[in-house]
Amino acid sequence: MSRRRHGIIYLKQDGNLLQAEGEFTYNFGTPKREPRFGSGGKVVGTSETPQEPYIKGEIVLEADTDAKAITNIRQATITLEMDQKTLVLRNAEYYADGEAKTSDGHLQVEFFGDELEEI
């Protein structure tokens, strides 16, 4: 018997439910590590690039959804609730390009913040 790990998701902005759909991605903001190679082709160390914590995905623009207000989100708490875990992104801001699609009524959302915590 298989257990569903993540199926239904809820995306909230300061407690207000946004109609999330599809696949969401997130990153805790750990540094991106890459190997550094010496002239002999062997790894001689690593380099680290800082990353900011984020939650990204798409929301459905319903009749009462204010897309412009979503694109102006600053210093919000973004919560992504899944079947078996909840993620909280603090001091989050919207960083996508604000493009909405009329074909399916979706708005790409990308929220970057100070800290992503699993609770």
N, C-alpha and C positions, 0 to 999 in steps of 0.2 A: 504494500500500500504506500503510495507516494504522499508526501506532505507538501502542500502548497507553501512555498517560501514567501513569494511576493505576488500578489494578484491585484486586489483592490488597493488603490492608493488614495490618500487624501492630502491635498496641499492647502495649507492655511497661511494667511498673511495677517499677523497680529490677531489670530483667532477667527478671522473671516474666511470661510471656505471658498476656495477657487476651484472651478470644475476641471480637475486634472484628467488627462487622457494619454494613453500610450506609455512610452518608456521614459523614465527619468534617470538621470545620472547624478552622482554626487562625488565629492572629493573632500577629504578631511583637511586638506592643506598641508600634508606632509611634503617635504622637499622632494622634487623629482631627481633621482640619482641616475647618473650615467657613467659608464666606465671611461677612463682616460687611457689611451694606448701610447706606449712608447715607440721608439723607432724600430724596435725588434718585433713589434706586433703583439707584445704582451701587455696585459693590464698593469699600469703603474700607479693607479689611484682612481679616485672617483671625483666627479664634479656634481654639485648640487645646485639646482635652480629652485628658488622659492616659488610656492604656489599658494594662492588664496583659496580658502574653503568655498565650495559652491554647491548649489542645487540647480539643475537644468532640466527642462522638459517643455511640454506644450500644455496650454490650457484651452478650454473651449470657451469661446465668446458667446455667452447667452445674451438674451435681450437686455437684461439688466446689468451686464458686465461693463464697467467703465474701463476700456482698454487704455485710454490715455492716463488715467489715474494709476493703473498698474505699472506703466512705463515710468512713472514719476516716483515710484516707491523708494524711499530712503530711510535708513536706520530702522528697519522693521525686523520683526522676528518671523522667520519662515519655517514652517513645520511640515515635514514630509512624513506621513504616517503610512506604514505598510503593515502587512499581516503580522509580522513577527518583530518589527522594530520601528522606532520612531526617531527621526533625526530633527534636530533643532539648530537652525542657522541664525546666529545673533548679529545684530547691527548690519543687516543685509540691505543691499541696494540692487536695483534692476540694472543690468548691463547689456541686454541684447539690443538689436537694432530697431525694435518696435514694429516690425513688419507683421501684419495680420493677413491671413489667407481667406479670401471669400469662398473658395471652393469647399473648404471644410470648416470654416469659422474658427480656426485655431490661431493662437498667438504664442510664439516662441518666448519662453521666459528663461532668463539666466539671472540668478541671484548670487552675488558674491558677498561674503561677510567676514567678520572677525574670527568667528569660531563655529565649527560644526561639531555638535555633540550628539552622541547616540544615547538615548535614554530608554 
